[in-house]
């Protein structure tokens, strides 16, 4: 029984190494430019080990996208802004948290899902769908706080919590792309500052009615 547990642990560790190596390489080089050989080399595993866990590079990429979603969810769930009682403060805190994530080297800010889906949206539907789920996952989490903030501050208009949550994702993903083009993260951070001011304007009328921050 104990040997079976150890064996499973070793197998899980090997699979984990392949996933981590794939995510790291694809964020650096892109999906097309990343090869199975490179993934194996970075993971410190043989090609035989690779094909024991994944039947193809595409299968590895889909698994990597799912793993990226799980890891991202854990990071955002444990973020400090979740402690705010006011849902609008949580929304604005989410943006500030995003800024702290961008305040690093360019190679460290790349979103795995955002990078991959730009390459495969028309050619690899299963992988594109896994990336879409990852991007939507963040938006869905944010949507709940936006909807709660709209109710608290009596905000109504020609937009929905879902559309604003996706807009946040559009700005963040676009900011990363432009940051790469510019060769620095300053433009991405400035874009999120603009987004924060926009959201504050959307909710400003409700705040002025006297409900204020909790």
C-alpha positions in Angstrom: 0.0 0.0 0.0 2.8 2.4 0.9 4.7 1.6 -2.3 1.5 2.4 -4.3 1.3 5.8 -2.6 4.9 6.5 -3.3 4.5 5.4 -6.9 1.5 7.7 -7.4 3.4 10.6 -5.8 6.3 10.1 -8.2 3.9 9.9 -11.2 2.2 13.1 -10.1 5.5 14.8 -9.6 6.6 13.9 -13.1 3.3 15.1 -14.7 3.6 18.3 -12.6 7.1 19.0 -14.0 5.8 18.6 -17.5 2.9 21.0 -16.9 5.1 23.6 -15.3 7.8 23.3 -18.0 5.1 23.7 -20.7 3.6 26.8 -19.1 7.0 28.4 -18.6 8.2 27.8 -22.1 4.9 28.7 -23.8 4.8 32.0 -21.9 8.3 32.7 -23.0 8.3 31.5 -26.6 4.7 31.0 -27.7 2.8 27.8 -28.4 4.0 27.1 -31.9 7.7 27.7 -31.1 7.6 25.4 -28.1 8.5 21.8 -28.8 8.0 18.5 -26.9 11.8 18.1 -26.8 12.2 21.5 -25.1 9.5 20.7 -22.6 11.2 17.4 -21.7 14.6 19.1 -21.4 13.2 21.8 -19.0 11.3 19.2 -17.0 14.3 17.0 -16.8 12.4 14.0 -18.1 12.6 11.7 -21.1 10.4 11.8 -24.2 9.1 8.4 -23.2 8.0 9.9 -19.9 6.2 12.6 -21.8 4.2 10.2 -23.9 3.3 8.2 -20.8 1.3 11.2 -19.6 0.3 13.0 -22.8 -0.5 11.6 -26.2 0.5 14.8 -28.0 1.7 18.4 -27.6 -1.9 19.6 -27.9 -3.0 17.3 -25.1 -0.2 18.7 -22.9 -1.3 22.3 -23.8 -4.9 21.6 -22.9 -3.9 20.1 -19.6 -1.6 23.1 -19.0 -4.4 25.5 -19.7 -6.6 23.7 -17.1 -3.7 23.8 -14.6 -3.1 27.5 -15.3 -6.8 28.1 -14.5 -6.5 26.2 -11.2 -3.4 28.1 -10.2 -4.8 31.5 -11.2 -8.0 30.8 -9.3 -6.0 30.0 -6.1 -3.9 33.2 -6.4 -6.9 35.5 -6.9 -9.0 33.7 -4.2 -6.3 34.3 -1.6 -5.7 37.9 -2.7 -6.0 40.6 0.1 -8.8 42.6 -1.7 -11.2 39.8 -0.9 -11.3 40.9 2.7 -13.0 44.2 1.8 -16.6 44.3 3.0 -17.7 46.7 0.2 -18.0 44.9 -3.1 -16.9 48.0 -5.0 -13.8 48.1 -2.9 -13.2 44.5 -3.9 -13.5 45.4 -7.6 -11.1 48.3 -7.3 -8.8 46.1 -5.1 -8.8 43.5 -7.9 -7.4 46.2 -10.2 -4.7 47.2 -7.8 -3.8 43.5 -7.3 -3.5 43.2 -11.1 -1.1 46.2 -11.1 1.1 44.5 -8.5 1.2 41.4 -10.8 2.4 43.6 -13.7 5.1 45.4 -11.7 7.8 42.9 -12.7 9.8 41.8 -15.7 8.0 41.4 -19.0 8.5 37.7 -19.2 6.8 37.2 -15.9 3.5 39.0 -16.8 2.5 36.9 -19.7 -0.9 35.2 -19.4 -0.6 31.6 -20.6 -4.2 31.5 -21.8 -4.0 34.9 -23.5 -0.8 34.0 -25.3 -2.0 30.6 -26.6 -5.5 31.6 -27.7 -4.0 34.3 -30.0 -2.2 31.5 -31.9 -4.7 28.7 -31.9 -8.2 30.2 -31.9 -8.9 29.0 -35.4 -6.7 25.9 -35.6 -7.0 24.0 -32.3 -10.6 24.3 -31.0 -10.2 22.2 -27.9 -7.1 24.2 -26.8 -8.8 27.5 -27.7 -11.8 26.5 -25.5 -9.6 25.6 -22.6 -8.0 29.1 -22.9 -11.5 30.7 -23.1 -12.5 29.0 -19.9 -9.4 30.3 -18.2 -10.1 33.9 -19.2 -13.8 33.7 -18.4 -13.0 32.2 -15.0 -11.5 35.5 -13.8 -14.3 37.5 -15.3 -16.9 35.3 -13.6 -15.3 35.9 -10.2 -15.2 39.6 -10.8 -18.8 39.7 -12.1 -20.2 38.6 -8.8 -18.5 41.6 -7.0 -19.6 44.0 -9.7 -23.2 42.8 -9.5 -23.2 43.2 -5.8 -21.7 46.7 -6.1 -24.4 47.7 -8.7 -27.1 46.6 -6.2 -25.5 48.4 -3.3 -25.1 51.7 -5.1 -28.3 51.5 -7.2 -26.4 51.5 -10.5 -28.5 50.9 -13.7 -27.5 51.5 -17.2 -27.0 50.1 -20.7 -24.3 47.7 -19.4 -24.2 44.6 -17.2 -21.9 43.2 -14.5 -20.9 40.5 -17.0 -20.0 43.0 -19.7 -17.9 45.1 -17.3 -16.1 42.0 -16.0 -15.2 41.0 -19.5 -14.1 44.5 -20.2 -11.6 44.3 -17.4 -10.2 41.1 -18.9 -10.0 42.8 -22.3 -8.1 45.8 -20.9 -5.7 43.6 -18.9 -5.0 41.2 -21.8 -4.6 44.0 -24.2 -2.3 45.9 -21.8 0.0 42.9 -21.7 0.2 42.8 -25.5 1.0 46.5 -25.7 3.6 46.2 -22.9 5.4 43.6 -24.9 5.3 45.9 -28.0 6.6 48.8 -25.9 9.2 46.7 -24.1 8.1 47.7 -20.6 5.2 47.3 -18.2 4.6 51.0 -17.5 2.0 51.2 -20.3 0.1 48.2 -18.8 0.0 49.7 -15.3 -1.2 53.1 -16.7 -4.0 51.3 -18.6 -5.2 49.7 -15.4 -5.1 53.1 -13.8 -7.3 54.4 -16.6 -9.7 51.5 -16.1 -9.9 52.2 -12.4 -10.9 55.8 -13.1 -13.5 54.7 -15.5 -15.1 52.3 -13.0 -15.0 54.9 -10.3 -16.9 57.2 -12.7 -19.5 54.5 -13.4 -20.1 54.1 -9.6 -19.5 57.7 -8.6 -23.2 58.8 -8.7 -24.1 56.0 -6.3 -21.3 56.8 -3.9 -22.4 60.5 -3.8 -25.8 59.5 -2.7 -24.3 58.9 0.7 -23.9 55.2 0.9 -20.1 55.6 0.9 -17.6 52.9 1.7 -18.3 50.4 4.3 
